[in-house]
Amino acid sequence: MSPLRLAVALLALAALLAAAWLAPWRETWIKTSAPVRPGASFQASATSPGDPSRKCAECHRQQFDDWFGSQHANAQRPPGPADRQAFPGASVPAGEAWVPDYSGGEVGFREVASGDFLPALAVIGVEPLRQFLLPLAGGRLQVAPLSFDPHREDWFDAQEPKRSPEDWSYWSNRGMNWNSQCAYCHMTDLQKNYDIASDSYATTWRAMGISCSQCHGNMDDHLAAPGDPSKVAKLPKDLALENCASCHARREELTGSFHPGERFEDHYRLSLPDIPGVYFADGQVQDEDFEYTSLRLSRMGHKGVSCLDCHNPHSGKLVLPVENNALCMSCHTPPGSNGAIPIVASAHTFHAEGQPGSRCVDCHMAQTTYMVRDPRRDHGFVSPDPRLTVEAGIPNSCNRCHSDQSPEWADAWTDRWYGKEKMESRRSRQRARVIVRAQSGSPAFDPELLAMAKSEEIDAWRATLVLLLAPWNLRTDVAEALRGWLMDPSALVRSAAVRAAASFEAPVDFPPAVLSDPTRLVRLDAAWALALRQNPSADASAIAAYLANQSDQPAGAMKQAQLAFTKKDFAGAARWAAKAADWDRSSAAAQEMLAMVKYGGGDLAGARAAFERAMALEPQNAQLPFSLALLLAESGELKAAIGAFERAVKADEHFGRAWYNLGLAYSQYGDLPKAIHALEQAEKSSPGSPDPAFAAATIHLRGKDPAAARAALLRALQAQPNHAPSRELLRQLPPGR
């Protein structure tokens, strides 16, 4: 079943609050922590017992002042004077269905066609853009369809390409729902409080923005006895980093209840470069990925460098400048402190001081612009490698700057400067090549993938490589390695091993230690794998809590459908699958899930219609026509099934199973030459399977060609020496023929 690839977060923390706008709001904030102005439906669905941060200033004035102008403090706030000034007069793109409106002293958005007005109840961000939150039914807040750029003083659509009302990420749909997609990283002590039965929210929080208690935890004891050091809980460096990661990571949310001092993997699943389109194969960000995975993939992160080594924890600003490389060289100056590689910057950069390319960040922290106007730096500290651009289209910092030159030109210069042999021997290059091959969809097993996973030091990369081994989990060598990784010191790797071992309907026999693993992520992955096999060892309560937290989004609805289908609750599965398909009408994966559920429940006409909708949404997805072809074959529509199988192999010429089934369909239709050709393609695409060659042997016998049948059976036995049907059929052939 294809996974639904959803962005985990849609909005980044915005930049520093403009000084001219700060003063009036600051006084208001110190006096009250009320989340929004009275009278709004948003106010009715929220409570604010009060946040103690205003009291922190009495003893921690410097930290408070640093924090107060920070991105965190202003992650979300009520609309202020500067926000109201954005509404009258600022340019608005033509043809918008909803436009900014300032009527009767109230800022909001008005629908052009109907004249309906929605007030803006809160604002996310200050710079480089601001987004306004509008109330909809069911306690929802939605991100307004246009964002404001305070520098250009104009309104723009932060979605590119522009979304249609059918899209999950259209402004009024679930992809832009504040309660589930934005709120946790913009509020203090947020409780989503989603009710499945009514499909509504009663979201609460302690304060707007990210205040002291969101990072330091409950400070009631400290406030009661501020002079008692035993009442102050200080997080160790690793837990402080994981606290930052709870927002600064692309991740799947498991619980909705993370608190400072808890472990990241007890509440989240970190996104890794195992899936194409999220990260590039060398670890560079590709989609909107935020910072934590990149840091985990980096050697710096592996060696213990954390956010607080470079950023002031309260202001978020850098502790040293990057313009003169002072920040980076604070560790990398020879002989190298903290175990960092010593670097002489003037000799290393090959660019004149003060020019582009002379700063460490120019080459090792490339910028990518998200949300149209928001440039962010990659925190993977990846070394540029133009050779990977030539081979696999992976971008490099050299050509980001020298856009008028070719990757081959950049590759020649890096070889000249750093040495061709040294560049070729880089582990990062070898690993990226292995990952590119693994993601290509080729059924051939790559021994280098297993070897690379076994020798990988960095746990985030090790977990990535382990996940990529999933298609070969029935191989003896891979299965043995996966059993070893179930006991890996890293929870990230143990989780990957559970998922890889349990994928593709492989039998699972987890050791008891896995089911009682100290990390929730590992236990939950094991419970899910067992539940999908109706194993009574599955932790049903853990799965129920996990799904309850996710069931307001299409991905969670699909999981609900999958679990119900496993239990043969076809009606329940159909309800949840229909929700997923309705909540994201642009998703082929949701339509595919609906089709599979209807197929399993015997509704072949409904399944066919859903498959056809999925194929219209994603015409290059070979799995969709393949699944439809199986349905058509079961319905007795052989000619239509052949057409669908043909469409599948046209979309993916290496789709061995589709070639195999196409060969069988041709054979049943009576076209033996086409059947043999299709089975030959299946053999090439699935070299480890004896099935295509065995099927070809039976067709050769139908065509009265025992010599060709014998050759095919020998190929089947070469693929799998103990293949009993091939041995038996070969025994029945006349000798020497």
C-alpha positions in Angstrom: 0.0 0.0 0.0 1.5 3.3 -1.0 2.1 5.7 1.9 0.4 9.1 2.0 3.3 11.7 1.8 2.2 14.6 3.9 4.2 17.6 5.1 4.4 17.4 8.9 4.6 21.1 9.4 3.6 24.0 7.1 4.9 27.1 8.9 8.4 28.0 10.1 9.1 30.2 13.1 9.3 33.8 11.8 12.1 36.3 12.2 12.7 39.0 14.8 10.0 41.4 15.8 10.4 44.9 14.3 11.6 47.3 17.0 9.1 50.0 16.2 6.2 47.5 16.7 7.5 45.9 19.8 6.9 48.4 22.5 3.1 48.6 22.6 2.6 44.9 22.4 5.3 44.2 25.0 3.4 46.2 27.6 0.2 44.4 26.8 1.9 41.0 27.0 3.5 41.6 30.4 0.1 42.6 31.9 -1.9 39.7 30.5 -1.3 36.3 28.8 -4.8 36.2 27.3 -4.5 34.4 24.0 -6.9 36.4 21.8 -9.3 39.3 22.1 -12.8 38.6 23.5 -15.8 37.7 21.3 -14.2 35.3 18.8 -15.2 31.7 18.5 -11.5 31.0 18.8 -11.6 32.5 22.3 -14.5 30.3 23.3 -12.6 27.1 22.4 -9.4 28.0 24.3 -8.3 28.5 27.9 -5.3 30.3 29.2 -4.6 29.6 32.9 -1.7 32.0 32.6 2.0 31.6 31.8 4.6 32.4 34.4 7.1 33.9 31.9 6.3 37.5 32.8 7.4 36.6 36.4 10.7 35.3 35.1 11.8 38.8 34.1 12.0 39.8 37.8 15.1 37.6 38.3 16.2 36.8 34.7 15.9 40.2 33.0 18.7 39.6 30.4 17.3 36.3 29.4 13.8 37.7 29.3 14.9 40.7 27.1 16.8 38.4 24.7 13.8 36.2 24.4 11.2 38.9 24.1 12.3 40.1 20.7 12.9 36.5 19.4 11.3 34.4 16.8 10.1 32.1 19.7 8.4 34.9 21.6 6.6 36.0 18.5 5.8 32.7 17.0 2.1 33.6 17.4 0.4 36.7 18.8 -2.8 38.7 18.6 -2.9 41.1 15.6 -1.2 44.4 16.5 -0.9 47.9 15.0 1.6 46.9 12.4 -0.6 44.1 11.2 -3.6 46.4 10.8 -1.4 48.7 8.7 -0.9 45.8 6.2 -4.5 45.6 5.3 -5.4 48.9 3.6 -3.5 49.8 0.5 -1.0 46.8 0.2 -1.0 45.2 -3.2 -3.0 42.0 -3.6 -2.6 39.5 -6.5 -5.4 39.6 -9.0 -8.0 36.9 -9.3 -8.0 35.8 -5.6 -11.2 34.3 -4.2 -10.5 35.7 -0.7 -8.8 39.1 -0.2 -7.5 40.9 2.9 -10.1 43.3 4.3 -10.1 45.9 7.1 -13.7 46.8 8.0 -15.0 48.5 11.1 -11.6 48.3 12.8 -11.4 44.6 12.3 -8.7 42.8 10.2 -9.6 39.7 8.3 -10.4 38.3 4.9 -13.5 38.7 2.7 -14.7 36.3 0.0 -15.1 38.2 -3.2 -18.1 36.2 -4.5 -20.3 36.2 -1.4 -19.0 39.1 0.6 -18.6 36.8 3.7 -16.0 38.1 6.2 -13.7 36.0 8.5 -11.8 37.9 11.2 -8.1 37.3 11.7 -7.8 36.1 15.2 -4.1 35.6 15.5 -0.9 36.2 13.5 2.1 33.8 12.9 5.4 35.4 12.3 6.8 38.9 11.8 9.6 38.5 9.2 10.1 37.5 6.5 6.4 37.0 6.2 3.2 37.0 8.4 0.3 34.6 8.2 -3.1 35.2 9.6 -5.4 32.7 11.2 -9.1 32.6 10.3 -11.9 30.7 12.3 -13.9 28.0 10.7 -16.5 25.6 12.1 -15.6 22.9 14.6 -13.1 25.0 16.6 -10.7 25.2 13.6 -8.3 27.9 12.8 -7.0 28.0 9.2 -4.1 29.8 7.7 -5.4 32.5 5.4 -4.9 32.1 1.7 -2.5 35.0 1.4 0.5 36.0 3.4 2.0 39.4 4.0 5.6 40.4 3.2 6.5 43.4 5.5 9.6 44.3 3.4 7.9 44.4 0.0 4.6 45.5 1.6 2.5 43.2 -0.5 0.3 40.1 -0.2 1.3 36.9 -1.9 0.4 33.2 -2.0 2.9 31.2 0.0 1.8 28.0 -1.8 3.7 27.2 -5.0 2.3 26.0 -7.3 -1.1 27.5 -6.4 -3.5 25.1 -4.8 -7.0 24.2 -5.9 -9.9 23.6 -3.5 -9.4 19.9 -4.1 -5.9 19.9 -2.6 -5.1 18.9 0.9 -3.1 22.1 1.4 -5.7 24.5 0.1 -6.2 27.2 2.7 -9.5 25.9 4.1 -8.6 22.2 4.0 -6.7 20.0 6.5 -3.2 20.7 5.3 -3.5 24.3 6.4 -5.3 23.6 9.7 -3.6 25.4 12.5 -4.9 23.0 15.3 -3.1 20.0 13.9 -0.4 21.3 11.5 0.9 24.5 13.1 -0.2 25.1 16.6 2.2 23.0 18.6 5.3 24.8 17.4 3.7 28.3 17.8 2.1 28.0 21.3 3.0 27.1 24.8 1.7 23.9 26.4 -0.7 23.2 23.5 -3.4 20.5 23.8 -5.0 19.8 20.4 -8.1 18.1 21.9 -9.5 16.6 18.7 -12.8 14.7 19.0 -13.2 12.0 16.4 -16.9 11.6 16.7 -17.7 15.2 16.0 -14.6 15.9 13.9 -14.0 19.1 15.9 -11.4 20.7 18.2 -11.4 22.2 21.6 -7.8 23.3 21.5 -6.2 24.8 24.6 -2.9 26.4 25.5 -1.1 28.2 28.3 0.3 31.1 26.3 0.6 32.3 22.7 4.1 32.0 21.3 7.0 29.9 22.7 7.5 31.0 26.3 9.8 30.0 29.1 7.8 27.0 30.2 7.7 25.5 26.7 11.4 24.9 26.9 12.0 24.8 30.7 8.9 22.8 31.6 6.6 23.4 34.6 8.2 26.0 36.8 5.7 26.2 39.5 8.0 24.8 42.1 10.8 27.2 41.1 8.4 30.1 41.3 7.3 29.1 44.7 10.9 28.8 46.0 13.1 30.8 43.6 16.1 30.7 45.8 16.1 26.9 46.1 18.4 25.4 43.5 16.9 22.0 44.0 13.6 23.3 42.5 15.3 24.2 39.2 15.3 21.4 36.6 18.1 22.0 34.1 18.1 19.8 31.0 21.4 18.1 30.0 22.7 19.0 26.5 21.2 16.0 24.7 17.7 16.5 26.1 17.9 20.3 25.4 18.6 19.4 21.8 15.7 17.0 21.6 13.5 19.8 23.1 14.5 22.0 20.2 13.9 19.1 17.8 10.2 18.8 18.9 9.6 21.7 16.6 12.6 22.0 14.4 12.2 18.7 12.7 10.2 17.1 10.0 8.5 14.3 11.9 5.4 12.2 12.4 3.7 12.9 15.7 3.0 9.9 17.8 1.4 11.2 21.0 0.7 15.0 20.9 2.0 15.2 24.4 5.8 16.0 24.3 7.1 17.9 27.3 10.6 19.3 28.0 13.0 16.7 29.3 11.4 13.8 27.4 13.0 11.8 24.6 12.2 12.8 21.0 11.7 9.2 19.9 9.1 8.7 22.7 6.8 11.2 20.9 8.0 11.5 17.2 9.2 9.6 14.2 12.0 11.5 12.5 11.8 11.8 8.7 14.9 10.4 7.0 16.3 10.3 3.4 15.0 6.9 2.7 12.0 8.2 0.6 12.8 10.1 -2.7 11.8 13.7 -2.8 12.2 14.5 0.9 16.0 14.7 1.1 18.6 14.4 -1.6 20.6 11.2 -1.4 23.6 13.0 0.1 21.5 14.4 2.9 20.8 17.9 1.6 17.3 19.2 2.2 14.9 18.9 -0.8 11.4 19.4 0.6 10.6 21.6 3.6 12.6 19.6 6.2 13.6 22.0 8.9 16.9 21.4 10.8 17.0 18.4 13.1 17.3 15.5 10.7 20.1 17.4 8.9 22.0 17.8 12.1 21.5 14.2 13.0 22.9 13.2 9.6 25.9 15.4 9.9 29.3 14.4 11.4 29.0 17.5 13.6 25.8 16.3 15.1 27.2 12.8 15.5 30.1 14.4 17.5 27.7 16.1 19.8 27.3 19.6 18.3 23.9 21.0 19.2 21.8 24.0 18.5 23.1 25.8 21.7 26.7 25.6 20.5 25.8 28.1 17.8 22.7 29.9 18.9 21.8 31.9 22.0 19.1 29.8 23.6 16.9 32.9 24.4 17.4 35.2 21.5 18.0 32.5 18.9 20.8 34.7 17.4 24.2 33.3 16.6 26.7 33.5 19.4 29.4 34.6 16.9 29.3 36.1 13.4 29.5 33.9 10.3 30.6 36.8 8.0 34.2 36.4 9.0 33.8 32.6 9.8 34.3 33.4 13.5 31.6 31.0 14.5 32.8 28.0 12.5 36.5 28.7 13.3 35.8 28.8 17.0 36.0 25.0 16.7 37.9 24.4 13.5 40.9 26.7 14.1 44.1 24.5 14.2 44.8 22.3 16.1 41.0 22.1 16.3 39.0 22.2 19.6 36.3 19.8 20.6 37.8 17.2 18.2 36.8 19.3 15.1 38.9 18.9 11.9 41.5 21.8 11.9 41.0 24.1 8.9 43.0 27.0 7.6 40.1 28.9 6.0 42.3 30.9 3.5 43.7 27.7 2.1 40.5 25.7 2.3 38.0 27.9 0.5 40.1 28.9 -2.6 38.1 32.1 -2.7 39.3 35.6 -1.8 38.4 36.7 1.7 35.2 38.7 1.8 34.0 37.3 -1.5 31.2 34.8 -2.1 32.6 31.3 -1.4 35.0 32.5 1.3 32.5 32.0 4.1 32.0 28.5 5.5 28.2 28.8 5.2 28.4 29.6 1.5 29.5 26.1 0.7 28.4 24.0 3.7 25.0 25.6 4.6 23.3 26.2 1.2 20.1 28.3 1.3 16.8 27.1 0.0 13.7 29.3 -0.2 10.5 27.9 1.1 7.0 29.5 1.2 8.1 31.7 -1.8 9.8 34.3 0.4 11.5 32.4 3.3 15.2 31.5 2.7 16.6 28.9 5.2 20.0 27.4 5.5 20.7 23.6 5.4 22.0 22.4 8.8 23.6 19.2 7.4 26.9 20.9 6.7 27.2 18.8 3.5 30.4 19.2 1.5 29.7 20.2 -2.1 30.2 17.4 -4.6 29.5 18.3 -8.2 30.2 14.7 -9.3 26.9 13.8 -7.7 25.2 16.5 -9.7 26.7 15.0 -12.9 25.6 11.5 -11.9 22.3 11.9 -10.1 21.2 15.5 -10.4 22.0 16.2 -6.7 22.6 20.0 -6.3 25.9 21.4 -5.1 26.9 24.7 -3.6 29.4 25.5 -6.4 26.8 25.6 -9.1 24.2 27.3 -6.9 26.6 30.3 -7.0 28.3 29.7 -10.4 25.0 29.0 -12.2 26.5 30.0 -15.5 28.9 27.1 -15.4 28.3 23.3 -15.8 28.5 20.7 -13.1 31.4 19.1 -15.0 33.2 22.5 -14.7 32.7 22.5 -11.0 33.7 18.8 -10.7 37.0 19.5 -12.4 37.8 22.4 -10.0 37.0 20.3 -6.9 39.2 17.5 -8.2 42.0 20.0 -8.8 41.7 21.7 -5.4 41.1 18.7 -3.1 42.5 15.8 -5.2 40.5 13.4 -7.4 41.4 10.4 -5.3 40.3 12.1 -2.1 37.0 13.2 -3.6 36.3 9.8 -5.0 37.1 8.1 -1.6 34.6 10.3 0.3 32.1 8.2 2.2 29.4 10.8 1.5 29.8 10.2 -2.2 29.8 6.4 -2.0 26.8 6.4 0.4 24.8 8.8 -1.9 25.5 6.5 -4.9 24.2 3.5 -2.9 21.1 5.4 -1.9 20.4 6.5 -5.4 20.6 2.9 -6.6 18.4 1.7 -3.8 15.7 4.3 -4.5 15.7 3.5 -8.3 13.2 0.7 -7.9 15.5 -1.9 -9.3 14.7 -5.4 -7.9 18.3 -6.4 -8.0 19.9 -6.7 -4.6 22.9 -4.4 -4.1 25.5 -6.0 -1.7 27.0 -2.5 -1.2 23.8 -1.3 0.5 24.1 -4.0 3.2 27.8 -3.4 3.6 27.3 0.3 3.8 24.6 -0.1 6.5 26.9 -2.4 8.5 29.8 0.0 8.5 27.8 3.3 9.0 28.7 5.2 12.2 26.1 7.9 12.2 22.8 6.5 13.5 20.5 8.6 11.3 22.3 7.4 8.2 22.4 3.8 9.5 18.6 3.9 10.0 18.2 5.3 6.5 20.2 2.5 5.0 18.4 -0.1 7.1 15.0 1.1 5.9 16.2 0.9 2.3 17.0 -2.8 2.8 13.3 -3.6 3.4 12.6 -5.0 -0.1 15.2 -7.8 0.5 14.2 -8.7 4.1 13.6 -12.3 3.2 17.3 -12.8 2.1 19.2 -14.7 4.7 22.0 -12.2 5.0 19.6 -9.2 5.3 17.3 -10.9 7.7 20.3 -11.8 10.0 21.5 -8.2 9.9 18.1 -6.9 10.7 17.9 -9.1 13.7 21.1 -7.6 14.9 19.9 -4.0 14.4 16.9 -4.8 16.5 19.3 -4.4 19.4 21.2 -1.4 18.1 22.1 1.3 20.7 20.1 3.9 18.7 16.3 3.8 18.9 16.2 5.3 15.5 18.0 2.3 14.1 15.9 -0.2 16.1 12.8 1.4 14.8 14.1 1.2 11.2 15.0 -2.5 11.7 11.4 -3.3 13.0 9.9 -1.6 10.0 12.2 -3.1 7.5 11.8 -6.6 9.0 8.0 -6.3 8.9 7.6 -4.8 5.5 6.1 -6.5 2.4 4.1 -9.0 4.4 7.2 -10.7 5.6 6.6 -12.9 8.7 7.7 -11.2 11.9 9.0 -12.9 15.0 10.3 -10.1 17.3 12.3 -11.0 20.3 10.5 -10.1 23.6 13.0 -7.2 24.1 11.6 -5.4 21.1 8.0 -5.5 22.5 9.3 -4.0 25.8 11.9 -1.7 24.2 12.6 1.4 26.4 11.6 3.7 23.5 7.9 4.2 22.5 8.7 4.5 18.8 10.2 1.0 18.7 7.4 -0.5 20.7 4.8 1.2 18.6 6.3 0.0 15.3 6.4 -3.5 16.6 2.8 -3.3 17.8 1.7 -2.0 14.5 3.4 -4.7 12.5 1.9 -7.4 14.8 -1.6 -5.8 14.6 -1.6 -5.9 10.8 -1.0 -9.6 11.2 -3.7 -10.0 13.8 -1.1 -11.1 16.3 -2.5 -11.1 19.9 0.9 -9.8 21.1 0.1 -6.4 19.6 -0.4 -3.6 22.1 -3.9 -2.5 21.2 -4.1 0.4 23.7 -0.9 1.9 22.3 -2.1 1.7 18.8 -5.5 3.2 19.7 -3.8 6.2 21.3 -1.5 6.6 18.3 -4.4 6.5 15.8 -6.6 8.8 17.9 -3.9 11.5 17.8 -3.6 11.1 14.0 -7.2 10.6 12.9 -7.9 14.2 12.0 -5.7 13.9 9.0 -5.8 11.8 5.8 -2.7 9.8 6.8 -4.3 8.8 10.1 -7.6 7.9 8.4 -5.7 5.6 6.0 -4.1 3.9 9.0 -7.5 3.4 10.6 -8.8 1.9 7.3 -5.8 -0.4 7.1 -6.3 -1.7 10.6 -10.0 -2.1 10.2 -9.4 -4.0 6.9 -7.0 -6.3 8.7 -9.8 -7.1 11.1 -12.1 -7.8 8.2 -14.2 -4.8 9.3 -14.9 -3.8 5.7 -17.6 -1.3 6.6 -15.3 0.5 9.0 -12.4 0.3 6.6 -14.6 1.8 3.9 -15.7 4.7 6.2 -12.2 5.7 7.1 -10.9 5.2 3.5 -13.7 7.4 2.2 -12.7 10.1 4.8 -9.1 10.0 3.6 -10.1 10.3 0.0 -12.5 13.2 0.8 -10.1 15.0 3.0 -7.5 14.9 0.2 -9.1 14.7 -3.2 -5.8 15.4 -4.9 -4.2 12.3 -3.4 -3.8 9.2 -5.5 -2.7 7.3 -2.4 -6.0 8.0 -0.7 -8.0 6.9 -3.7 -5.8 3.8 -3.9 -6.6 2.9 -0.3 -10.3 3.4 -1.0 -10.0 1.2 -4.0 -8.2 -1.6 -2.1 -10.7 -1.5 0.7 -13.6 -1.7 -1.7 -11.8 -4.5 -3.6 -11.3 -6.5 -0.4 -15.0 -6.0 0.5 -16.2 -7.3 -2.8 -17.3 -3.9 -4.3 -15.5 -4.4 -7.6 -17.3 -1.6 -9.4 -16.5 0.9 -6.6 -12.9 -0.3 -6.5 -12.5 0.1 -10.3 -13.9 3.7 -10.1 -11.5 4.6 -7.3 -8.5 3.1 -9.1 -9.4 5.1 -12.2 -9.6 8.3 -10.1 -6.2 7.5 -8.6 -4.6 6.9 -12.1 -6.0 10.2 -13.3 -4.3 11.9 -10.4 -1.0 10.0 -10.7 -0.7 8.7 -14.3 3.0 7.7 -13.9 2.4 5.4 -10.8 2.8 1.9 -12.2 1.3 0.3 -9.1 -2.1 1.7 -9.7 -2.8 0.2 -13.2 -1.2 -3.1 -11.9 -3.7 -3.3 -9.0 -6.5 -2.4 -11.4 -5.4 -5.1 -13.7 -5.6 -7.7 -11.0 -9.1 -6.5 -10.2 -10.2 -6.7 -13.9 -8.7 -10.2 -14.2 -10.7 -11.3 -11.2 -13.8 -9.8 -12.8 -13.2 -11.9 -15.9 -12.4 -8.8 -18.1 -9.2 -10.3 -19.5 -8.7 -7.9 -22.4 -9.1 -4.9 -20.1 -6.7 -6.5 -17.6 -4.1 -6.9 -20.3 -4.4 -3.2 -21.2 -3.9 -2.2 -17.5 -0.9 -4.5 -17.2 0.6 -3.0 -20.3 0.1 0.5 -18.8 1.9 -0.6 -15.7 5.0 -1.9 -17.5 5.0 1.2 -19.7 5.1 3.4 -16.5 7.9 1.2 -15.0 9.8 -1.1 -17.4 11.5 -2.8 -14.4 8.2 -3.8 -12.7 8.8 -7.5 -12.7 5.6 -8.6 -11.1 3.6 -6.7 -13.7 5.6 -8.3 -16.6 4.9 -11.7 -15.0 1.2 -11.2 -14.7 1.1 -9.7 -18.2 2.7 -12.8 -19.5 0.2 -15.0 -17.8 -2.7 -12.9 -19.1 -1.3 -13.1 -22.7 -1.0 -16.8 -22.3 -4.6 -17.1 -21.1 -5.7 -14.9 -24.0 -3.8 -17.3 -26.4 -1.0 -14.9 -27.5 1.9 -17.2 -26.7 4.7 -15.1 -28.4 3.7 -12.0 -26.4 3.5 -14.2 -23.3 7.0 -15.4 -23.7 8.3 -11.9 -24.4 6.6 -10.5 -21.2 8.0 -13.4 -19.1 11.5 -12.8 -20.4 11.2 -9.2 -19.3 10.0 -10.4 -15.9 13.0 -12.6 -15.6 15.3 -9.6 -16.3 13.5 -7.4 -13.8 13.2 -10.1 -11.0 16.4 -12.1 -11.3 15.9 -13.8 -7.9 12.5 -15.2 -8.7 12.0 -18.6 -10.3 8.3 -17.9 -11.2 8.8 -16.1 -14.6 11.1 -18.8 -16.0 8.8 -21.6 -14.7 5.8 -20.0 -16.3 7.7 -19.6 -19.6 8.5 -23.3 -19.4 4.8 -24.3 -19.2 4.1 -22.0 -22.2 6.9 -23.5 -24.2 5.4 -26.9 -23.6 2.0 -25.7 -24.8 3.9 -24.6 -27.9 5.5 -28.1 -28.2 9.0 -26.8 -27.6 10.4 -29.0 -24.8 14.0 -27.8 -25.4 13.0 -24.2 -24.7 11.0 -25.5 -21.7 14.1 -27.3 -20.3 16.2 -24.2 -20.7 13.6 -22.1 -18.9 13.4 -24.7 -16.0 17.2 -24.7 -15.6 17.1 -20.9 -15.4 14.3 -21.2 -12.7 16.5 -23.6 -10.7 19.4 -21.3 -11.1 17.4 -18.5 -9.5 16.1 -20.9 -6.7 17.8 -24.3 -6.6 15.1 -25.8 -4.4 12.1 -24.7 -6.5 9.9 -27.8 -6.3 7.6 -27.2 -9.2 10.5 -26.6 -11.6 12.3 -29.8 -10.3 9.1 -31.8 -10.8 8.4 -30.5 -14.3 12.0 -31.0 -15.3 11.8 -34.6 -14.1 8.8 -35.2 -16.3 10.5 -34.0 -19.5 12.0 -36.7 -21.7 15.7 -37.0 -21.2 18.0 -35.2 -23.6 15.2 -33.1 -25.1 
